Amino acid sequence: MIQHTEKLKVVVTDYDYPDLSIETSILQGIGAEVVGAQCKTEDELIEVAYDAHAILVEYAKVGERVISEMRKCIIIARYGVGVDIVDVKAATRHGIIVTNVPAYCISEVADHAIAMFLTMARRIREYDKAVREGKWHWSACGKPIHRISGMIAGVIGYGRIGSAIAARLKPFGLKILVYDPYVNHEKIKEDGCIAVSFEELVKNSDVIFIQAPLTEKTRHLFNAETFSKMKKTALIINTARGPIIDNEALYYALSNGLILGAALDDLEEEPAKQKNWKPTNPLLKLDNLLVSPHSAYYSEESLVEARTTAAQEVARALTGELPNHVVNREVLYSPNLRWKPRP
């Protein structure tokens, strides 16, 4: 808990919201100054946050160097679910709590994934384009459409969102395979799905939904070797993080008929993290690719929930209350822990 004689400083490292009214309304209540920034580099982040007592992070990378320079920081609060942009181990060494918002956009992402699948499977874009060009015929989409009922769907990552995707698929009559080494197979079976190996899922699925976290193990999980094992009629839907798919390998697979199509909610270069991103990714020139700008999480309700939850976590930490969603709980037992409970 910070001494009341010291002015609290909370830095929002970056944001794509219209303003910071939600964060300010919560944090001004504890006497904190909220400073908004748009940091794209470590130097920019250090310059604004070196003396911050807390930071709220959307896309900015918070690495070892940044963390070591923030001598007063008690908490790093991530607006989203994943914390791969934060060096959690470094934060733990320095006694800094890291939090996330674990369950704010389950429905939105699951709905988005299903919408992408149906758009691709039923060739809605192609029909719309054809009609606007004066073509009014069931064959106007240019390629065959197959019945969804009876297809095999593979879900990679069976957490809150992955299981929500599976639940939405069931009424369509798909057989659902699941790969997640961290989930009990009995749970998957109880949900009416089949737990399989990664190789079995990739080989047998007509559509693959990726909803795994980005880790060193999942980075480029889908590469040239993976695509070579998939059905040539398969679709891949990624509403997780962009770097899980090797975009160069995906471009080759889509261009050479190794798979039928793909729908991505993020690209490998993660445009939101780029300072002056330009649409130069070759994938964007392909007709068998559907892309959305990392917007699967978005609804007005989910934005409010994420921002409110993250700001409340900061408020708790700075007033001596333990945050609800501590990612690195081991830090609570560290002699370096900077957070102090309310007396």
Secondary structure by P-SEA (a helix, b strand, c coil): cccccbbbbbbccccccccaaaaaaaaaaabbbbbbbbcccaaaaaaccccccbbbbccccccaaaaaacccccbbbbccccccccaaaaaaaabbbbbbbccccaaaaaaaaaaaaaaaaaaaaaaaaaaaacccccccccbbbbbcccbbbbbccccaaaaaaaaaacccccbbbbbbccccaaaaaaacbbbbcaaaaaacccbbbbbccccccccccccaaaaaaccccbbbbbcccccccaaaaaaaaaaccccccccccccccccccccccccccccccccccccccccccccaaaaaaaaaaaaaaaaaaaacccccccccccccccccccccccc
